[in-house]
Amino acid sequence: MSAPIALQNCFPDGSTSRRALELARALRSTAERLLAGADYRWSDLGRCNCGHLAQTLTQLDQRQIREFAMQRPGIWAEQIVEYCPTSGFPLDVVIGSMLQVGATLDDIRHLERLSSPRVLKRIPVAERLELSYRNPQHVARYMVAWAELLEEQLGQGEGSSPQENPGETPEASDGAPSRLAAE
């Protein structure tokens, strides 16, 4: 099965900051959908943590994502190990869409279990200790914390407009492009 046309050019190449803002928006949108009661099941590749973010980014529904994922064995963490942008597997196109907005394979792996130390650091310890990767409200909390991290790294808060020169990549203190992903 080939990937839908809609996925072939989902996200045009853009600056790191634009991609990070797109990822932050997608994380917030996904969190809102989860908090509003979206159909969630961690053990279903189309309705889990990564599946919900993939739905937001690709506009595919849970059934389509699950069908794509079932063409290879494994959960998201195993799927990303097998990721190849030229494989022709539809789930690799979905993963590629996630990468195009600034997520990394590590980010996807961490999202599956809500395990990025940099994101978790933003969540109060009491909440963090209770965090369950199988609870949609907790997943939403993690996604919002990740979005806040991305926005903070860009020097923007929620609802801020893109920076004056959106084509410029923020730089670390050593002059190299900074890493905008969660981990």
Secondary structure per residue as TSV (DSSP state, phi and psi in degrees):
chain	resnum	aa	ss	phi	psi
A	1	M	-	360.0	129.0
A	2	S	-	-89.2	160.2
A	3	A	-	-70.1	146.2
A	4	P	-	-60.5	149.1
A	5	I	H	-53.8	-38.4
A	6	A	H	-57.4	-27.4
A	7	L	H	-84.9	-20.1
A	8	Q	H	-64.1	-32.3
A	9	N	T	-132.2	44.5
A	10	C	S	-53.7	-49.4
A	11	F	S	-133.8	114.3
A	12	P	-	-66.6	156.6
A	13	D	-	-59.5	141.9
A	14	G	-	-154.6	-178.7
A	15	S	-	-68.6	160.9
A	16	T	H	-59.9	-40.7
A	17	S	H	-66.8	-40.4
A	18	R	H	-64.1	-41.4
A	19	R	H	-65.1	-41.7
A	20	A	H	-63.8	-39.0
A	21	L	H	-66.3	-39.1
A	22	E	H	-63.4	-41.8
A	23	L	H	-64.7	-44.0
A	24	A	H	-60.1	-43.4
A	25	R	H	-62.7	-42.6
A	26	A	H	-65.2	-39.4
A	27	L	H	-63.4	-44.4
A	28	R	H	-65.4	-42.3
A	29	S	H	-63.3	-42.7
A	30	T	H	-64.3	-43.1
A	31	A	H	-60.3	-43.9
A	32	E	H	-60.5	-43.1
A	33	R	H	-62.8	-42.2
A	34	L	H	-63.9	-43.4
A	35	L	H	-66.8	-25.6
A	36	A	T	-82.3	-0.3
A	37	G	T	99.3	23.3
A	38	A	-	-55.2	148.8
A	39	D	-	-60.0	117.9
A	40	Y	-	-129.9	136.9
A	41	R	-	-157.3	114.8
A	42	W	T	-60.3	-34.4
A	43	S	T	-80.9	1.8
A	44	D	S	-108.5	118.0
A	45	L	T	-60.0	-18.3
A	46	G	T	-95.8	-15.0
A	47	R	T	-121.3	11.4
A	48	C	S	-91.7	-169.3
A	49	N	H	-56.6	-55.2
A	50	C	H	-69.6	-37.7
A	51	G	H	-60.3	-40.5
A	52	H	H	-67.7	-41.2
A	53	L	H	-64.7	-39.7
A	54	A	H	-62.3	-38.4
A	55	Q	H	-59.4	-44.7
A	56	T	H	-63.4	-44.4
A	57	L	H	-75.7	-30.2
A	58	T	H	-107.2	-15.1
A	59	Q	-	66.1	14.9
A	60	L	-	-81.9	155.0
A	61	D	-	-92.6	170.6
A	62	Q	H	-57.9	-37.9
A	63	R	H	-64.3	-43.6
A	64	Q	H	-64.0	-43.8
A	65	I	H	-63.9	-43.0
A	66	R	H	-61.6	-43.6
A	67	E	H	-61.1	-42.3
A	68	F	H	-62.1	-44.9
A	69	A	H	-66.6	-31.5
A	70	M	T	-75.3	-3.9
A	71	Q	T	-75.6	-12.5
A	72	R	S	-136.4	148.7
A	73	P	-	-75.1	152.2
A	74	G	S	115.4	156.5
A	75	I	-	-79.9	179.6
A	76	W	H	-54.5	-42.3
A	77	A	H	-59.9	-36.3
A	78	E	H	-78.4	-34.2
A	79	Q	H	-63.3	-38.9
A	80	I	H	-72.7	-25.0
A	81	V	H	-66.0	-35.5
A	82	E	S	-87.4	-2.3
A	83	Y	-	-56.4	131.3
A	84	C	-	-144.5	118.9
A	85	P	T	-63.0	-17.0
A	86	T	T	-111.7	15.0
A	87	S	S	-70.6	-29.9
A	88	G	-	88.8	-8.4
A	89	F	-	-70.1	130.8
A	90	P	H	-58.1	-36.0
A	91	L	H	-66.8	-29.4
A	92	D	H	-65.8	-31.1
A	93	V	H	-69.0	-40.1
A	94	V	H	-63.1	-47.8
A	95	I	H	-60.7	-41.4
A	96	G	H	-58.4	-37.4
A	97	S	H	-64.4	-36.5
A	98	M	H	-67.9	-39.1
A	99	L	H	-69.2	-35.0
A	100	Q	H	-64.7	-22.5
A	101	V	T	-97.2	12.1
A	102	G	T	107.0	-7.7
A	103	A	-	-70.5	155.5
A	104	T	-	-113.5	168.4
A	105	L	H	-60.6	-37.3
A	106	D	H	-63.2	-40.0
A	107	D	H	-58.8	-44.0
A	108	I	H	-64.2	-44.1
A	109	R	H	-60.5	-44.6
A	110	H	H	-65.9	-37.6
A	111	L	H	-61.5	-37.5
A	112	E	H	-57.3	-38.1
A	113	R	H	-115.7	8.0
A	114	L	T	52.5	57.5
A	115	S	-	-123.6	6.5
A	116	S	-	-69.6	120.1
A	117	P	H	-57.7	-36.5
A	118	R	H	-68.7	-35.6
A	119	V	H	-75.3	-45.3
A	120	L	H	-59.9	-32.8
A	121	K	T	-59.8	-24.6
A	122	R	T	-82.7	-11.8
A	123	I	S	-100.0	129.8
A	124	P	-	-52.6	145.5
A	125	V	H	-54.0	-45.2
A	126	A	H	-58.0	-43.4
A	127	E	H	-67.6	-43.0
A	128	R	H	-58.7	-40.3
A	129	L	H	-66.0	-27.1
A	130	E	H	-94.0	-6.8
A	131	L	-	-60.3	127.5
A	132	S	-	-124.2	127.2
A	133	Y	T	-69.5	-7.3
A	134	R	T	-100.5	4.6
A	135	N	-	-108.1	117.8
A	136	P	H	-61.3	-31.3
A	137	Q	H	-67.6	-37.7
A	138	H	H	-70.0	-37.6
A	139	V	H	-62.0	-43.4
A	140	A	H	-61.2	-42.0
A	141	R	H	-60.8	-44.4
A	142	Y	H	-62.4	-43.7
A	143	M	H	-63.1	-40.5
A	144	V	H	-65.3	-41.7
A	145	A	H	-62.6	-39.0
A	146	W	H	-65.3	-44.9
A	147	A	H	-60.1	-42.2
A	148	E	H	-61.8	-40.2
A	149	L	H	-61.1	-47.0
A	150	L	H	-60.9	-45.6
A	151	E	H	-65.1	-39.2
A	152	E	H	-64.6	-41.0
A	153	Q	H	-63.1	-26.8
A	154	L	T	-91.6	-4.5
A	155	G	T	76.8	26.8
A	156	Q	-	-131.3	146.5
A	157	G	-	-101.0	179.4
A	158	E	T	-57.4	134.8
A	159	G	T	81.5	-2.0
A	160	S	-	-70.7	151.6
A	161	S	-	-82.1	160.7
A	162	P	-	-58.3	156.4
A	163	Q	-	-63.5	163.6
A	164	E	S	-51.7	-43.1
A	165	N	S	-116.2	79.3
A	166	P	T	-61.3	-16.5
A	167	G	T	-81.3	-10.9
A	168	E	S	-85.3	141.5
A	169	T	-	-92.9	129.0
A	170	P	-	-58.3	144.8
A	171	E	B	-113.4	146.8
A	172	A	-	-74.4	171.4
A	173	S	T	-61.2	-21.5
A	174	D	T	-88.5	3.9
A	175	G	S	89.4	-7.4
A	176	A	S	-85.0	153.5
A	177	P	B	-57.8	137.7
A	178	S	-	-79.6	158.1
A	179	R	-	-90.1	121.4
A	180	L	-	-99.7	-8.9
A	181	A	S	-77.4	168.3
A	182	A	-	-68.8	-25.1
A	183	E	-	-160.7	360.0
